[in-house]
Amino acid sequence: MMTIDSDARSGSERPVTYIRFDGWLSHVENAFNLIAAFSILTLMLLAVAQVIGRLLFNMPVPGFIDITEQAMAIFAFAGVAYCQRVGGHIRMEIVLGRLSGRTLYVCEMVGVILIAFTVALLIWGSWYHFDRSWTIGDSTMDIRLPTWPSKLVIPVALSLLLVRLIMQIYGYARLVADPSREPVAVPMIEGVEEHAKHEIDEAFGDETAEGGTR
């Protein structure tokens, strides 16, 4: 899968407001993804400190299990909207890969609508669990960390995903109305050759450009 970059091309019929909002939303998704990556790095360093402290000094990190449990919500959910934007989620494309034109866009749009409905239900349920944790003052067993911050991460991250899904529904609706339009900010299916070429261009694009100008 690949996503058509909203800044990659230009055209007179492109929805300017949609593209601008997509760019703003992409910055937010990138920030959330960086937070998720930083949380993984922090946990890795904390695990190293846990092993070294226990092994050499018999001083494990206090509440290591509690901290790990709370951080899991960050790296599991904070990057989910970014992954949806770049088409990184696991998909079955055996059928979709054989479709094209309006039929493909209709199927993609229906699938995204179903996902958006499911995510909306998950937001409602996760917010309920956050509210309950906040109300009763729930905390972890060992060092008594409050659990509401990690539970708040889930509905916030899913809300960001829902906004991205709504954007993609609009993007596919444009293509359903007129399949000849340029896809904007929606994941598109790539063949093996196209995917390989795309990866090579990303990895060696600068070197290729420099070589072409010499």
N, C-alpha and C positions, 0 to 999 in steps of 0.2 A: 504494500500500500504506500501511496505517497499523497501529500497534501499540496494542492495548488497554492502557492504562496500569493498572498494578496498584493504583494509589492513587486512580484516578478514580471508582470506584464502590464500593458496599458491599453485602454480601449475606450471609445466614446460611450459605449453602452453599459459600462460597468457601474454597479451600484456604489456610488462614492461613500454614502453614509454607512452602508453595510461594511465596506472595506475598512473604513476608519475605525469603526467599533471593533471589527475583528482584530485590527492591529493593537488597539488598546487592551482587548481581552487577552491577546497573545502575550503581552508583557506581564499581565497578572498571572497567567498560567506558567510562564517561565519562572517567575518569582516563587510560586508555590513548588515548582519542580526543583528549584535550587534548595529550597528549605528541606524538601524530602531527601535530597542527596546529602545535604549537610547533616541531617539527623542520622543517616546511615554511617557517615564518616565518624561522627561523634560516638556512636555506639561501638564502632570498631575500635576506636582509641580507648573507650571505656572498658571494653572487653580485654584489651591488652593490659591495661592497668590492673584489672581484676585478676588476671592470671599471674602477672609479675608480683603483685602485692601479696597474693595468697601463697605463691610458691616460695618467694624469697624472704618476705617479712611477716608472713602469717597475718596479713592485714588486708582482707578483701574489701572491695568498695562497698560501703554501707548502702543497702537498698538496691543493689545491682539488678536484681530480678524485677523489682517494682519499677525502676527507671526504664528497663527494657520493655516491659509490658505497656507502659504509657507511651513510649516513643514509637511503638509499632503502628499506632494509628496515624502518625505523621507520615512515615515513609510508605505506608500502605495506601493512603488515600490522597495525600497532598499532590501527587503527580498524575492523578487519574485523568484530569481534564486535559493536561498537556499530551498525554498518551492518546487520548481520543482525537485531538487536533491533528497529530502527525500520523494517525492511522496505525498506531502501534499495538492496539489490542488484538488478541488472537481471534481470528475469524475463519469461518468455513466458506471458501470461495469456489467450491466445485461447481455450483450452479451459477452463482453470480458472474464467475469468470467467463461463462459462455454467453452472457447477455450483453447487450449494447444499446445505446440510444435511450429513448424514453422508457423502455421496459426496465432497463438497469436502474435508471434514476428513480422510477416508481418503487421498485423493490428496496432500494437503499433508503428512500424516504420513509417507507412503511417500517422498516427495521429500526431506524433512528427514532421514529415516533413511539414504538413499543419500548425501546430502551429508555426514552425520556419519561414515559409513564411509570416504568419500574423505578427509575431513579427518584421521581417525585414521591413515591411511596416510601422509599428508603430514607429520604430526607425527613418525612413526617415521623417515621419510627425512630430514627437516630436523634432527632430533636427532642422527642419524648424522653428518651433515656438520658440525654444531657440534662433536661429540666429536672428529672427525678434525682439525678446525682447532685445537682446544685441545691435542690430543696432539702435533701436529707443530709448533706455534707458528707457524701461517701468518700472514702479514702482507701488506700492500699493497706495490706496487712502488716508490712514490715516497718517502713519508715513513715507511714501515714501521709503519703502524697495524696492530695485531692485528685479525684478522677475526672472531675468535670472538664478540665482543659483538654484532655485527650478525647473526651466524648464530644466536645464542641467542634473539634477539628473535622469530624466526620460529616455533620450536616453542612458545614461551611464548604468543605471540599466538594461534596456532592452538589451543592448549589452552583458552584462554579462549573461543574460538569454539565448541569442542567442548562445553564446559559449557553455553553458551547453546543449542546445538542440542539437547542432551539435555533441557534445560528445555522447549524448544518441542515436542519429541516427547511429553513428558508432557502439555503443554498441549493438544495436538491429540488425544491419547488420551482425555482427559477429555471432549472434544467428540464423539469417535467413540462413546464409551459412552453419552453423553446429549447429543444435539445442541441441546437446549433450554437447556443451561447457558450461563452468561455466558462468553465468551472472555476469558481472562486471560493477558496477556504473550505473545500470539502475533500475528504480522502478519495482518491481514485485508484482503481485496481491497476497494478502493473504486471506485465508479463515477466518471465525470468530474465530475458535479455534486457528489457527496459530497466528492471530493478538493478541489474548488474551495472548497466551504463550509468544509472543515476548515482550509484555508490561510487563508481570510479570518478565521475565528474565532481562529486563532493570532496573526494579524497585528494584528487590531483588537478582540480579545476584551475587553481592559481598557477601551478607549474605549467599546465597546458597553455594557459593564456599568455604567460611570459614567453614560452617557446614559440607561440604563434606570432609574437610581435618582433622577434629577432630576425 
